[in-house]
């Protein structure tokens, strides 16, 4: 049996790409680096973390000695590990790493170094890395670990990715690569300021085999209200047909930088072993969101991480990290 391992399952380590002066973080580099340090320190209290960085000695000096912290030197274009890192599948009795093609979200940005990263650092993994001839970003799909992949048609079927693939053809490709029998598409939902063409990890997430957390907008004056209500209707239809449980997360108050609304979303949380890291943005909904996570995950620690600096570059906590499943080791 082949399956895309779910993020809520046991993990071996988290991979993260540290911001550097040649990345888009340059205008507020120190602020961004401090946020990444906070994320890494939170992760390494629970599990190992592999940090990809342009200068190992410089980045290493920011941390105390930590047996859960590993570094590998490689210069990337940017730092969105979720979208350019390998994905873990279980294939029979073994775990394999799939390396898809990353084009900077439909060739919006230069991404050749990011696309080459997994092959360049494959020496760090003790499992086989397989190159897959398909344009795909990790943030574009959610797995329940059994039979279902949740994605969005705006991203997965966008002609700026795999232009020759119809919906049926794309579904077949996903089924073939991941071994999952059910591919569900959300046709609605977006966040202002998002460059990804509506990645599902900003909107709706599996938290177990039968439960989906999603962003709910109740403010009719908010520009997102119509689309997120239609998305909620779609999720309710999935609930009715497949028996999913739905848990609503609040919509953050609008956050701005240089006059632009930013994609602040609590759906961009991160699972690690025994904990959930939750992005916060310095708005009143932060406390409500954290309470929902505490109620939903009573056996996990809930840790808020201020991610305002991340949304300045149009992503958040989940976007800058990638989980590797238990059984994959750093070497």
N, C-alpha and C positions, 0 to 999 in steps of 0.2 A: 504493500500500500504506500502511495506517495501522498504527502500532504504538506501544506504550508503551515509551519509551526506557529501557533498563536503567541502573541507577545505576552499574554498573561500567564503563560506556562513558565516553568523554571528556566532560568537563564545562566549562562556561563559568564558573559561579560557584556559591557556596553562599549560601543565605539563612538568616538567623538573627534571632530576635526577642529583644531584650535585656530582662532582668528589670527591673521598676520597682516603685515603692512601692505601686501600686494593684493589683499582681498577687499571686498566692498565695505569692510568695517573701518577703513583707514581714517575716516573723519571723526570717529569716536571709538578708536581702537581700545584704549585703556578701559573704558566703560564696558565694552563688549567682552574683553578678556576677563574682567572681574566677574561678570555673569557666568562665563564658562568655567572659571575656577570654582565658583559656588556650586555649579551643577556637578562638576567632577568630584568635588569633596563630598557632596551628598551621596553620589553613586558609590564611591569607594568605602563608605561605611557598611555597605551591604554586599558588594560584589566587585569583581575586577573591572577595570576600565582601561581600554586601549586608546591612547591619545595620538592622533596623527598630527604632526606639526612640522613646520618648515625649519625649525632650529631646536633640536631636542634639548640641548644644554640650557638655552635661554628659557624655554617653557618649563623645564624640569625645576629650575630655580624658584619657581612660584609655589612649589608644593613642599610640604614636609615629607620626610621619608615615609613611604607607604607601600606595603607589600602587595596591595591590590592595584597599584598603578603601573602601567606600562607605556612606553613611548616608542614611536617609529617615525623616522624622518622622511617626509615627502611633502613637496610643495604643491598645494591644490590651487584651483581658481578661487574657490569659495569654501564654505564650511557647512553645507547642508548634508550632513552624513546620512540622514534618512533616505535621501533620494539617489545617492551615488554609491552606497555601500551594498555588499552582497546580502541576499536573502537566504534564510535557512529553511531547507525542506528536509523532511524525513522520508527516506526512500528505502522501504524494507526495514532492515536492521541498522541502517547507516544514515548519517546526516551529511547532506551535501550543500554547498554554497553556490547559489546562482548569481552570476554577474551579468545584469542586463545593461543595455546601452542607455547612457544618460546624455541628453542633448541640451541641458539648461532649460527645461520646461518648454519644449517645442522650439528650440533654437532662439530663445529670447536673449540668452547670455552665453558668452564663451564658456565652454565646459569641457574642453578636451582633456585637461589635466585631471579633472574630477572623474571623467569617464574612465581614465586609465588607472585610477588609484587602486582599485581592488587587485588588479593584476600586478601592480608594482609592489604591493605590500603582502601578497599572498604567502610569503615566507612566514608571516606572523600567525597563520592559521594551520592547525593540524589536520584540516579536512580538505578534500578536493574542491577546487574552484572551477566551475563550469561557465564558460562564456555563452550567453544566450543572445541570439540575433532577434532582439525585440526591444523597442524603446519602452522603458517602464521605470517609474520612480517608486521607491518604497512607500512614500506617503500617499500613493494613489490607491492603495488597496488595504483592506482589513480582513483578517482571517479569524474564524472562530475555532480553528484547529481541527475541525472535523470534516465538514463538507461544504462550507459556505465562504465565499469571498464577497465582500461588500465593497463597491467602488462607485464612481460617478461617471455618467456618460459624458459630461463636459470635458473631463480629463481623458478618460480611457479611450473614448471614441473620437477624440479631437484629431482633425486632419493634420495638425502640426506635429503629431507623433508618428503614428503608423497609418499613413494616408490611404493605403490600399486595402485596409482591413475593414470589413463590415462588422456590425455588432455580433452577428453569429460567428464570424471568423475570429474575432477577438476573444469571444467567450470560449471558443474551442482551443485557442492558443493558451489561454489561462488555465483551462482544464488540463491540457496536456502537460504544461510545465509544473503546475502545482498539485495536480491530482485531485482537485476539488470539484465536486459534481454540480454545485449550485453557484452561479455567478449572478449576484443581484446588483442592479444599477439604480442609483438615485439620479433622477432626471432634473432635480431642483436643488437649490441651496448654493450659496456663495458667500464670500466675505470680501468686503471692500478692501483694497490694498493687497489682495492675494495675487501672486504672480504665477500660481501653479495651475490655473484653470480648474479651481475647486477640488483640491485634494480632499479625499474623504477624511483624512486624519485631522482636518480642521473642523469637521462637521459632525461625524458620527463614528463611534468606536465600539468594537466588541470588547466586553470586559469579562465574559465567560462564554461558554458555548451557546447560551440561550439569551444573553442580555446585551443590549446596545445602549450606550450613553450618547446623547446627542445635544446639540445646541438648540435651545428653544427661544424664540423671540416673541415677547408678549406686548411690546410697544408698537402700536399701529403706526406711529409717526416715524419709526426707524426705517431706513431704506431697505433693511433686510427682511422686514416683516413678511411681505408677500411670498418671497422665495422660500424662506425658512418654514413658513406655515405649510406650503405645498410639500416641502421635504418631510415635515412631520406627518402629513397625510400619507405619504408614501411609506414611511416607516411603520405607521399604524396598519397599513395594508399588509406589510411583511409580517407584522406581529400577528395579525388575524390569520394569515395563511400558514405561517411556520411556527407559531407559538413563541416568538421572541418576547422578552420582557424589555420595556423601554424605560430609561431613566433620563429625565430632562435636566440639562445644565442651563444656568442663566446666560443670557446674552450680556456681555460686558458693555458698560457705558462706552460711548465712542472715545477712542484715544487718537490723538493727532500728533503729527510731527511735520514741521515745515508746511503746515496747511493741508496735509494729506491724511485721510482716515486710515488707521492701521488695522491689520487683521488680528485683533485681540480675541482669542478664543480659549475657553477652558477645556475644550475637547482635545487640545494638543498636549495632553498629559503623558507621562512616561511611567510605564511599569518597570520596576526592578524587583529583585527578590525581596519579599517581605515588606515592600513599601510602594507607594505611588508618589511621584513628584508632580506637583500641580503648578502650572504657570499662574502667576498673579501679575496685576498691572497697575496697582495703586488706585483701584476704583472700589466703590462700595460693594460691588458684587463679589469681590474676592472672598470675603468671609462666608457668604452664602454658598459659594462653590466649594470651599474647603469643608464646610459642614456636610454637604451632600456626599463628598468623597469619604468623609469619616463614617457616615451612616452606611454607605454602600460597601465599604471595605473595613469592617470592624477588626479584622485580624492583621491588617497591614498598617504600617506607619504612614501617615499623610504629611507630606512636607511641601510647603509652599516655597516657590522660587520666583523672585521678582524677575520677570522676563520682558520688561518694557524695552530694554535695549535691543532685544532680539526682534521685536515686531517693527522696529525702525527699518529693518531690512526685510520685512514682510514675511517672517516666519516666527516660530516659537519653540518651545521646549522639545517637543517630539521631533520637530524638523531637524534639529541639530544633533540628534542622537540616533544610533542604530543598535538594537538588541541582537545578541547572538545566543542561540539556544544552548541549554545544558547539553554537554557532550562535545561542543566545539571548544578547543583549548587554545590559548595564546602560547606560541612557542618562540 
